[in-house]
Amino acid sequence: MTSTAATADVSEQAIIGAGAKIWHLAQIREDAELGENCILGRGAYVGPGVKIGANCKIQNYALLYEPAVLGNGVFIGPAVVLTNDTYPRAVEPDGTLKSADDWTPVGVTIFEGASIGARAVCIAPLKIGRWASIAAGSVVTRDVPDFALVAGVPARRIGWVGKAGFPLKSDGENWVCPETGETYTEKEETLKEAEVPA
């Protein structure tokens, strides 16, 4: 069963999945999709046509501008911003006000299980890989690979994380999650889950 606070503003054209929880002052615009069991925090904004997978957590005052796409199990921290305009301007060179038709929106795509820390800004267009972690306050200006841990302004990879979110430790040959014991292999700046022998 979906739970929506009385002060939330949810478009009748939005698609809301079963079990979603939408908190006070959140806004979901037309044609947006919020997957099953998602939590949308107080004051969060979901732009027109934004697609959010199942089991996502969007924290207070996060701003997800169209055409953002989030996979299943994505975490968006408080006050995160997903931008959508490469060259933002309020007016044309002649001083006339720009309209919604005067620019081409570009989006941020976030894949399954990734986490974006509080107050991070993701500058579209870019892709954030599966299970990646973006540190709080980072400014992400380029694509982030699967399982990468990035931080800074601009954000740079400072390590790897596993599915549990903990930084991975090297055993000399592979990367190991200290929480779950899962192992990962690195090749040419990409990380993959190690194959389990049959």
C-alpha positions as a Markdown table, in Angstrom:
| # | Residue | x | y | z |
|---|---|---|---|---|
| 1 | Met | 0.0 | 0.0 | 0.0 |
| 2 | Thr | 1.3 | 3.4 | -1.0 |
| 3 | Ser | 1.6 | 6.1 | 1.7 |
| 4 | Thr | 1.5 | 9.8 | 0.7 |
| 5 | Ala | 1.6 | 12.8 | 3.1 |
| 6 | Ala | -1.2 | 15.3 | 2.7 |
| 7 | Thr | 1.2 | 18.1 | 1.9 |
| 8 | Ala | 3.0 | 16.1 | -1.0 |
| 9 | Asp | 2.2 | 17.2 | -4.5 |
| 10 | Val | 2.0 | 14.2 | -6.8 |
| 11 | Ser | 0.9 | 14.6 | -10.4 |
| 12 | Glu | -2.1 | 12.5 | -11.5 |
| 13 | Gln | 0.0 | 11.6 | -14.5 |
| 14 | Ala | 2.9 | 10.1 | -12.4 |
| 15 | Ile | 3.2 | 6.4 | -11.9 |
| 16 | Ile | 3.7 | 5.4 | -8.3 |
| 17 | Gly | 4.6 | 1.8 | -7.4 |
| 18 | Ala | 3.0 | -0.3 | -4.6 |
| 19 | Gly | 4.5 | 0.2 | -1.2 |
| 20 | Ala | 6.0 | 3.6 | -1.9 |
| 21 | Lys | 6.2 | 6.2 | 0.9 |
| 22 | Ile | 6.1 | 9.9 | -0.1 |
| 23 | Trp | 6.8 | 12.4 | 2.7 |
| 24 | His | 5.7 | 16.0 | 3.4 |
| 25 | Leu | 6.3 | 18.7 | 0.7 |
| 26 | Ala | 7.7 | 16.2 | -1.8 |
| 27 | Gln | 6.8 | 16.9 | -5.4 |
| 28 | Ile | 6.5 | 14.3 | -8.2 |
| 29 | Arg | 5.8 | 15.8 | -11.6 |
| 30 | Glu | 3.9 | 14.5 | -14.6 |
| 31 | Asp | 5.0 | 11.2 | -16.3 |
| 32 | Ala | 7.6 | 10.5 | -13.6 |
| 33 | Glu | 7.8 | 6.9 | -12.4 |
| 34 | Leu | 8.5 | 5.9 | -8.8 |
| 35 | Gly | 9.1 | 2.2 | -8.3 |
| 36 | Glu | 7.8 | -0.2 | -5.7 |
| 37 | Asn | 8.8 | 0.3 | -2.1 |
| 38 | Cys | 10.6 | 3.6 | -2.7 |
| 39 | Ile | 10.9 | 6.2 | 0.0 |
| 40 | Leu | 10.8 | 9.9 | -1.1 |
| 41 | Gly | 11.8 | 12.2 | 1.7 |
| 42 | Arg | 10.5 | 15.6 | 2.8 |
| 43 | Gly | 10.8 | 18.3 | 0.2 |
| 44 | Ala | 12.3 | 16.1 | -2.5 |
| 45 | Tyr | 11.6 | 17.0 | -6.1 |
| 46 | Val | 11.2 | 14.5 | -9.0 |
| 47 | Gly | 11.0 | 16.2 | -12.4 |
| 48 | Pro | 8.8 | 15.3 | -15.4 |
| 49 | Gly | 9.5 | 11.9 | -16.9 |
| 50 | Val | 12.2 | 10.9 | -14.3 |
| 51 | Lys | 12.4 | 7.1 | -13.9 |
| 52 | Ile | 13.1 | 5.6 | -10.5 |
| 53 | Gly | 13.5 | 1.9 | -10.0 |
| 54 | Ala | 12.2 | -0.2 | -7.1 |
| 55 | Asn | 13.5 | -0.1 | -3.5 |
| 56 | Cys | 15.2 | 3.4 | -3.9 |
| 57 | Lys | 15.6 | 5.9 | -1.0 |
| 58 | Ile | 15.5 | 9.5 | -2.0 |
| 59 | Gln | 16.4 | 11.6 | 1.1 |
| 60 | Asn | 15.1 | 15.1 | 2.1 |
| 61 | Tyr | 15.4 | 17.9 | -0.3 |
| 62 | Ala | 17.1 | 16.0 | -3.1 |
| 63 | Leu | 16.5 | 17.4 | -6.6 |
| 64 | Leu | 16.2 | 14.9 | -9.5 |
| 65 | Tyr | 15.8 | 16.8 | -12.7 |
| 66 | Glu | 14.6 | 15.2 | -15.9 |
| 67 | Pro | 15.6 | 13.1 | -17.7 |
| 68 | Ala | 17.3 | 11.3 | -14.8 |
| 69 | Val | 17.0 | 7.5 | -14.6 |
| 70 | Leu | 17.7 | 5.5 | -11.4 |
| 71 | Gly | 18.0 | 1.7 | -11.3 |
| 72 | Asn | 16.8 | -0.5 | -8.5 |
| 73 | Gly | 18.1 | 0.0 | -5.0 |
| 74 | Val | 19.7 | 3.5 | -5.5 |
| 75 | Phe | 20.3 | 5.7 | -2.5 |
| 76 | Ile | 20.2 | 9.5 | -2.9 |
| 77 | Gly | 21.3 | 11.4 | 0.1 |
| 78 | Pro | 19.9 | 14.7 | 1.5 |
| 79 | Ala | 20.1 | 17.7 | -0.8 |
| 80 | Val | 21.7 | 15.8 | -3.7 |
| 81 | Val | 21.3 | 17.5 | -7.1 |
| 82 | Leu | 21.1 | 15.7 | -10.4 |
| 83 | Thr | 21.4 | 18.5 | -13.1 |
| 84 | Asn | 20.1 | 18.5 | -16.6 |
| 85 | Asp | 21.4 | 21.6 | -18.5 |
| 86 | Thr | 24.9 | 21.6 | -20.0 |
| 87 | Tyr | 24.9 | 25.4 | -20.6 |
| 88 | Pro | 22.4 | 27.0 | -18.3 |
| 89 | Arg | 21.1 | 30.4 | -19.0 |
| 90 | Ala | 17.9 | 32.2 | -17.9 |
| 91 | Val | 17.9 | 34.4 | -21.1 |
| 92 | Glu | 18.9 | 34.4 | -24.7 |
| 93 | Pro | 21.8 | 36.6 | -25.8 |
| 94 | Asp | 19.3 | 39.3 | -26.7 |
| 95 | Gly | 17.9 | 39.3 | -23.2 |
| 96 | Thr | 14.6 | 37.5 | -23.9 |
| 97 | Leu | 13.6 | 34.9 | -21.3 |
| 98 | Lys | 14.3 | 31.3 | -22.4 |
| 99 | Ser | 11.4 | 28.9 | -22.4 |
| 100 | Ala | 11.4 | 25.1 | -21.8 |
| 101 | Asp | 11.7 | 24.6 | -25.6 |
| 102 | Asp | 14.9 | 26.7 | -25.9 |
| 103 | Trp | 17.3 | 24.0 | -24.6 |
| 104 | Thr | 17.9 | 20.2 | -24.7 |
| 105 | Pro | 17.8 | 18.5 | -21.3 |
| 106 | Val | 20.6 | 15.9 | -20.6 |
| 107 | Gly | 20.3 | 13.4 | -17.8 |
| 108 | Val | 22.1 | 11.6 | -15.1 |
| 109 | Thr | 21.8 | 7.8 | -15.2 |
| 110 | Ile | 22.5 | 5.9 | -11.9 |
| 111 | Phe | 22.7 | 2.1 | -12.1 |
| 112 | Glu | 21.6 | -0.5 | -9.6 |
| 113 | Gly | 22.7 | -0.2 | -5.9 |
| 114 | Ala | 24.7 | 3.0 | -6.3 |
| 115 | Ser | 24.8 | 5.6 | -3.5 |
| 116 | Ile | 25.1 | 9.3 | -3.8 |
| 117 | Gly | 26.2 | 11.1 | -0.5 |
| 118 | Ala | 24.6 | 14.2 | 1.0 |
| 119 | Arg | 24.9 | 17.4 | -0.9 |
| 120 | Ala | 26.7 | 15.8 | -3.9 |
| 121 | Val | 26.1 | 17.4 | -7.3 |
| 122 | Cys | 26.0 | 15.2 | -10.4 |
| 123 | Ile | 26.6 | 17.3 | -13.6 |
| 124 | Ala | 24.8 | 15.8 | -16.5 |
| 125 | Pro | 25.3 | 14.1 | -18.8 |
| 126 | Leu | 26.9 | 11.3 | -17.0 |
| 127 | Lys | 26.5 | 7.7 | -15.8 |
| 128 | Ile | 27.2 | 6.3 | -12.3 |
| 129 | Gly | 27.9 | 2.6 | -12.3 |
| 130 | Arg | 26.4 | -0.3 | -10.4 |
| 131 | Trp | 27.1 | -0.2 | -6.6 |
| 132 | Ala | 29.4 | 2.8 | -6.9 |
| 133 | Ser | 29.6 | 5.3 | -4.0 |
| 134 | Ile | 29.8 | 9.1 | -4.3 |
| 135 | Ala | 31.2 | 10.8 | -1.1 |
| 136 | Ala | 29.2 | 13.6 | 0.5 |
| 137 | Gly | 29.8 | 17.0 | -1.0 |
| 138 | Ser | 31.4 | 15.7 | -4.2 |
| 139 | Val | 30.9 | 17.3 | -7.6 |
| 140 | Val | 30.7 | 14.5 | -10.2 |
| 141 | Thr | 31.6 | 15.7 | -13.7 |
| 142 | Arg | 32.4 | 12.4 | -15.5 |
| 143 | Asp | 31.2 | 8.8 | -15.7 |
| 144 | Val | 31.8 | 6.7 | -12.6 |
| 145 | Pro | 32.6 | 2.9 | -13.1 |
| 146 | Asp | 30.9 | 0.1 | -11.3 |
| 147 | Phe | 32.0 | -0.3 | -7.6 |
| 148 | Ala | 34.1 | 2.9 | -7.6 |
| 149 | Leu | 34.4 | 5.1 | -4.6 |
| 150 | Val | 34.7 | 8.7 | -5.7 |
| 151 | Ala | 35.2 | 11.9 | -3.7 |
| 152 | Gly | 36.2 | 15.5 | -4.2 |
| 153 | Val | 35.6 | 18.6 | -6.3 |
| 154 | Pro | 35.8 | 17.5 | -9.1 |
| 155 | Ala | 35.3 | 13.9 | -7.9 |
| 156 | Arg | 38.0 | 11.3 | -8.5 |
| 157 | Arg | 38.2 | 7.6 | -7.8 |
| 158 | Ile | 39.9 | 7.1 | -4.4 |
| 159 | Gly | 39.1 | 3.3 | -4.0 |
| 160 | Trp | 36.6 | 0.6 | -4.6 |
| 161 | Val | 33.5 | -0.5 | -2.7 |
| 162 | Gly | 31.6 | -3.8 | -2.6 |
| 163 | Lys | 27.9 | -4.3 | -2.6 |
| 164 | Ala | 27.7 | -3.8 | 1.2 |
| 165 | Gly | 29.1 | -0.3 | 0.7 |
| 166 | Phe | 32.4 | -0.9 | 2.6 |
| 167 | Pro | 35.7 | 0.1 | 1.1 |
| 168 | Leu | 37.5 | -3.0 | -0.3 |
| 169 | Lys | 40.9 | -4.2 | 0.9 |
| 170 | Ser | 43.5 | -5.7 | -1.4 |
| 171 | Asp | 44.8 | -9.2 | -0.6 |
| 172 | Gly | 47.6 | -8.7 | -3.2 |
| 173 | Glu | 45.7 | -10.4 | -6.0 |
| 174 | Asn | 42.0 | -9.5 | -5.5 |
| 175 | Trp | 39.9 | -7.0 | -3.7 |
| 176 | Val | 37.9 | -8.3 | -0.7 |
| 177 | Cys | 35.0 | -6.9 | 1.2 |
| 178 | Pro | 35.8 | -6.8 | 4.9 |
| 179 | Glu | 32.1 | -7.1 | 5.8 |
| 180 | Thr | 30.9 | -10.0 | 3.5 |
| 181 | Gly | 34.2 | -11.6 | 2.4 |
| 182 | Glu | 33.1 | -11.3 | -1.3 |
| 183 | Thr | 36.0 | -10.9 | -3.7 |
| 184 | Tyr | 36.4 | -8.7 | -6.7 |
| 185 | Thr | 38.9 | -8.6 | -9.6 |
| 186 | Glu | 40.4 | -5.5 | -11.1 |
| 187 | Lys | 41.4 | -5.2 | -14.7 |
| 188 | Glu | 42.2 | -2.0 | -16.6 |
| 189 | Glu | 40.6 | 0.3 | -14.1 |
| 190 | Thr | 37.4 | -1.7 | -13.9 |
| 191 | Leu | 36.2 | -4.0 | -11.1 |
| 192 | Lys | 34.1 | -7.1 | -11.4 |
| 193 | Glu | 32.8 | -9.7 | -9.0 |
| 194 | Ala | 35.1 | -12.7 | -8.9 |
| 195 | Glu | 33.7 | -15.8 | -10.4 |
| 196 | Val | 32.8 | -18.4 | -7.8 |
| 197 | Pro | 34.2 | -21.9 | -8.7 |
| 198 | Ala | 31.5 | -24.4 | -9.5 |
